[in-house]
């Protein structure tokens, strides 16, 4: 499994640190969407706006934004309060879709408060 998230967002960083996936999916690569990793550029090239949402890739399928959140939550183990609540609430796609705009707004606020800018595709960052 691959998860690409905004490494400058403290909320995003905390979320990917807390989730427990190894027991259910095996190896998990977690990438910062601001990195120069070629998989980040490939995600942008495939049409995934990483500023609009995280990306999860599982078994060759890509899940973006609320859909990624629901997939990740559905795969977390029930160990710990955070993971149990995460799975209980966000594994439901309709709930994840309803809450995701609030999460995006919180991310934008966190980036603003920490002086970080929005994510941009690699070609734009280099210009």
C-alpha positions in Angstrom: 0.0 0.0 0.0 1.1 3.6 -0.7 -0.2 6.7 1.0 0.7 10.2 -0.2 -0.2 13.0 2.2 0.9 16.6 2.9 4.0 16.2 5.1 3.8 19.9 6.0 0.3 19.6 7.5 0.6 18.7 11.2 -2.9 17.1 11.1 -2.1 14.9 8.1 1.3 13.9 9.6 -0.4 13.0 12.9 -3.1 11.0 11.1 -0.7 8.8 9.1 1.5 8.3 12.2 -1.5 7.0 14.2 -3.1 4.7 11.8 -2.3 1.0 12.1 -2.2 -0.7 8.7 0.8 -3.1 8.7 -1.1 -5.8 10.4 -3.9 -5.8 7.8 -2.2 -4.9 4.5 1.5 -5.6 5.1 4.1 -3.0 4.0 2.9 0.6 3.8 4.9 3.3 2.0 4.0 6.7 3.4 5.2 9.6 1.2 5.2 13.3 1.7 3.4 14.9 -1.3 6.1 17.7 -1.2 8.9 15.3 -1.8 10.7 14.8 -5.1 9.8 11.1 -5.1 8.8 10.1 -8.6 5.6 8.5 -7.3 4.4 11.9 -6.2 4.9 13.3 -9.7 3.2 10.3 -11.2 0.2 10.9 -8.9 -0.1 14.5 -10.1 0.4 13.3 -13.7 -2.4 10.8 -13.3 -4.8 13.7 -12.4 -4.8 13.5 -8.6 -4.8 16.9 -7.1 -2.8 16.2 -3.9 -3.7 19.7 -2.6 -7.3 18.6 -2.6 -6.8 15.3 -0.8 -4.5 12.5 0.2 -4.0 9.5 -2.1 -4.1 5.8 -1.2 -3.0 3.2 -3.7 -3.9 -0.4 -2.9 -3.6 -3.4 -5.2 -3.1 -1.1 -8.2 -6.2 1.0 -7.4 -6.0 4.6 -6.6 -8.3 6.3 -4.0 -8.3 10.0 -3.6 -9.6 12.4 -0.9 -12.6 11.1 1.0 -12.5 7.8 -0.8 -8.9 7.3 0.4 -9.8 8.2 3.9 -12.6 5.6 3.9 -10.4 2.9 2.5 -7.6 3.6 5.0 -10.1 3.7 7.9 -11.6 0.4 6.8 -8.2 -1.2 6.8 -7.0 0.0 10.2 -6.8 -2.4 13.0 -9.1 -2.0 16.0 -6.1 -1.5 18.3 -6.3 1.7 20.4 -9.0 4.2 20.8 -7.9 6.4 17.8 -8.0 3.4 15.4 -11.3 2.1 16.7 -13.0 5.5 16.3 -11.3 6.1 13.0 -12.6 2.8 11.7 -16.1 3.1 13.3 -16.7 6.6 11.8 -14.6 7.1 8.7 -14.8 3.6 7.1 -18.3 4.5 6.0 -17.8 6.2 2.6 -20.9 8.5 3.0 -19.6 9.7 6.4 -16.1 10.2 5.0 -17.5 12.2 2.1 -19.6 14.3 4.5 -16.7 15.1 6.9 -13.9 15.5 4.3 -14.6 19.1 3.5 -14.1 19.9 7.2 -10.8 18.0 7.2 -9.7 20.0 4.2 -10.6 23.2 5.8 -8.7 22.3 9.0 -5.7 21.4 6.9 -5.8 24.7 5.1 -6.0 26.5 8.5 -3.1 24.5 9.9 -1.0 25.3 6.8 -1.9 29.0 7.2 -1.1 29.0 10.9 2.3 27.3 10.3 3.2 29.5 7.4 3.1 26.7 4.8 1.8 27.1 1.3 -0.6 24.9 -0.6 0.6 21.9 -2.5 1.5 22.4 -6.2 2.3 19.9 -9.0 6.1 19.4 -9.3 6.3 21.4 -12.6 4.8 24.4 -11.0 7.0 24.1 -7.9 10.1 24.2 -10.0 9.0 27.3 -12.0 
